[in-house]
Amino acid sequence: MGLRHIDGLRVGVFTAALLPALWLGYAFFTDRLGANPFEALTRSSGEWTLRFLLLTLAMSPLREAFGWRWPLRLRRMFGLYAFFYGLLHLTTYLWFDQFFDWPEIGRDILKRPFITAGMGALLILAALAATSNQAMMRRLGRRWKPLHRLVYPAVVLAVLHHFWLVKADLRWPAIYGIIAAGLLGWRLYRRYRRRGSPVVVRA
Amino acid sequence: MLIRRKSDLTEADVTDPAWYARRREFLQGTAALLLAAGGLRPAQAGHGGRALQYRPRPDLAAKDALTDFSDVTTYNNFYEFGTDKASPAELAGRLTTDPWSVTIDGEVARPGTYALEDILKPHGLEERIYRLRCVERWSMVIPWIGFPLADLIRRFEPTSRAKYVEFTTLYRPEEMPGQRRAVLDWPYVEGLRMDEAMHPLTLLAVGLYGEVLPNQNGAPLRLVVPWKYGFKSIKSIVRIRFTEQMPQTTWHKAAPHEYGFYANVNPAVDHPRWSQKRERRIGEFRKRKTLPFNGYAEQVAHLYAGMDLRRFF
């Protein structure tokens, strides 16, 4: 992001989006994360990844539904934050769960569908984060947009990852799942309508 | 030259366990430095519950360091009060545990509904320090106060047809808000094979850390089976039934391919969604290797001689 992108809205949202990470760090070092702080870090960073992914996906519909311009100015930042929390989440898994036992991690990725899904989602987010700046947009040109549509499978994988990891209480996976389905469904619906009508009039 | 040593090192050698055991002191020291205000208070002696009279059983005391009382009583799986670990400690205070009665029925010579006092009266209490391994890959070391389930079973004289013991938790959604949602098929039911129930390690607990059980830990009467995953150790028991058929246990009904009837701690048999090879002892950083039968193989492995533990997981 160049300097011209810096404005009050972005600075405010950037700071707010950093608060969960700051709180987790503070809570960890002051022993406020309960009896199993490592598990709490993993769970919380994972949930924030999912929340930021859904926020990212909510920006276009917000713009279209209300005609606001600000959501598109935040979309990339939310996407990058999703990746940031995803990296935290991955780090807690690799370190506190597996202690960098790579053969065991490899088996986990191959054998456990929820790990496979989570890794898939993160790989996609990494590719999108790496190609999110202006220079990469220019370089990729027409291919940039189809590439960044991979955020849709990433969200599906992230929701599945959450869903498959829960023992019995499906309330939160269901809530995230419904929001994701709504945001993806809205896009399908819009596409269908655009195709259906012979004349597309855009404001 | 690269000198390679065959790894005879254990996890404990990698990092000094004493250091990790003192994690809280270290963290609190750091916090005190960081926060001049210092909102943290040292643990208090005595925990506010009614003290129990008991006889220590050093022969049945795990050598492992005890898990902090505050962790034992704030990190609980007790879905009757909610599915997260903190809810039981927050919500279980409302549970009425006095009066309490337990129904004993099924294949038994002396069925009936008994007041808790009458259930407990003839049994002397003892303290046993057991490891508790949760199916979710964490573990604790808890000083329980209780008496052998076998002593109670003998008193009520099960018939020759009694092959299993089935336990049921209280169903009282007014006081157990988690039961208002059908997360599990309430009431919670668990069971043991008769020889497991009669095993001298199998405990009926009424207290921990020298005091009556806090509600979130399964007051006033719970089961403790130290070689099985924690969900077998059913809490707040209101019914003990002797049966000829294997009981339909709650987690088995919820996910039969994930939770078996036996649920013996076994690092060689993965949960379908995660490995059971290691566990995090609460309060420690490094993970430990999970031991077959949670380290009680010597005492209990013979119960399962000849059984395929992959099939009967």
HADDOCK unambig.tbl for C-alpha pairs under 7 A between the chains (distance, minus, plus):
assign (segid A and resid 29 and name CA) (segid B and resid 27 and name CA) 6.02 0.50 0.50
assign (segid A and resid 29 and name CA) (segid B and resid 31 and name CA) 6.83 0.50 0.50
assign (segid A and resid 30 and name CA) (segid B and resid 27 and name CA) 6.18 0.50 0.50
assign (segid A and resid 30 and name CA) (segid B and resid 28 and name CA) 6.44 0.50 0.50
assign (segid A and resid 30 and name CA) (segid B and resid 31 and name CA) 5.31 0.50 0.50
assign (segid A and resid 31 and name CA) (segid B and resid 27 and name CA) 6.59 0.50 0.50
assign (segid A and resid 35 and name CA) (segid B and resid 71 and name CA) 5.06 0.50 0.50
assign (segid A and resid 35 and name CA) (segid B and resid 75 and name CA) 6.04 0.50 0.50
assign (segid A and resid 35 and name CA) (segid B and resid 282 and name CA) 6.29 0.50 0.50
assign (segid A and resid 35 and name CA) (segid B and resid 283 and name CA) 6.74 0.50 0.50
assign (segid A and resid 36 and name CA) (segid B and resid 282 and name CA) 6.08 0.50 0.50
assign (segid A and resid 112 and name CA) (segid B and resid 273 and name CA) 5.64 0.50 0.50
assign (segid A and resid 112 and name CA) (segid B and resid 274 and name CA) 6.88 0.50 0.50
assign (segid A and resid 168 and name CA) (segid B and resid 183 and name CA) 6.06 0.50 0.50
assign (segid A and resid 169 and name CA) (segid B and resid 83 and name CA) 6.70 0.50 0.50
assign (segid A and resid 169 and name CA) (segid B and resid 183 and name CA) 5.56 0.50 0.50
